[in-house]
């Protein structure tokens, strides 16, 4: 027979060879398509559609390897370069899948609020207002209900315009030359910092974010001495040095008007607590948190538990957004279950977390720590 085709079967073999070659060529095209879909999934789309895309990728990758490596008949005439291309594309799919599952909070904690969320998607939510921010009606409606804002979206837009006539129109969290910060310490105000001795460890980080009334003087051994960012709202405001970023959490239009007037004419409006008329800080280092980020925190991470997220939890999420490494200090209750502040003597032993879902917020932080996404220091 000398390798000659059997009479009467030449057409069948040709058809089979063509079919299998087409299968692999088609598979290589599908792999490329899946990669493009994954790219869109990771950077453009909602994480809710992730399961279908990932499942399709796994099944297709398995099919390709079966055709490439387990075909014993050797009837396919696919070129070496094409086989190599399909193989490399398949490896890329597997690599993307591994990266996704390692980054997804759904794989790092059993907290219900994280099931459909992931960190890559979160980084598409703009954390700070800018001159280009266009707040949606839906977001504004949610935000205005936090503290019963009576004015409308049009008035908000006018106030936002005035805001960026004074402060930088493009917010920069860290150094102007870097998109992200390598290592951040976010320092809460929990009583568990008292006697912790974390001061030097906190000061060793590139960015150190404190919040609200948390003092440093007199507590250096436990909380450190350095501050690069200080998160606050008007009722918790304090003066800052010229090198510290002021991070404002606005819960109503009045809060944005406060930051404008506190740096100019002075603020003389009313609120539920006393407010500083003027503040000492560097106006070029002012960052105003985007209400859309606040809404996102409440609905995606907290699943609408509590009336709205605490300043501490939102500050923590901001660090996930901009920092490569996040080290968390001073969150949660102390070892006696008390939710007081490290500089206070707690009078009410039954004091909890007010309108915030403090226990649930802490469970989410603990879940991320268990998944090695962050490092959580529990103090004393």
Secondary structure, DSSP 8 states (H G I E B T S, - for coil): -TT---TT-HHHHHHHHHHHHHHHHHHHHHHHHHHHHHHHHHHTS-GGGHHHHHHHHHHHHHHHHHHHHS--S------HHHHHHHHHHHHHHHHHHHHHHHH-GGGT---GGGTT--HHHHTTS--B--TT----HHHHHHHHTTTT--S-HHHHHHHHHHHTTTS-SS--SS-TT-SSEEEEEEE--BGGGTT---HHHHHTSSEEEEETT---TT-HHHH-S--SEEEE-GGG-----TTSEEEE--SSHHHHHHHHHHTTT------SS---SS--S-GGGEEEB-HHHHHHIIIIISTT-SSS--HHHHHHHHHHHHEEEEEEES-S--TTS---BTTS--S-TT---TTS-HHHHHHHHHHHHHTTSSEEE---
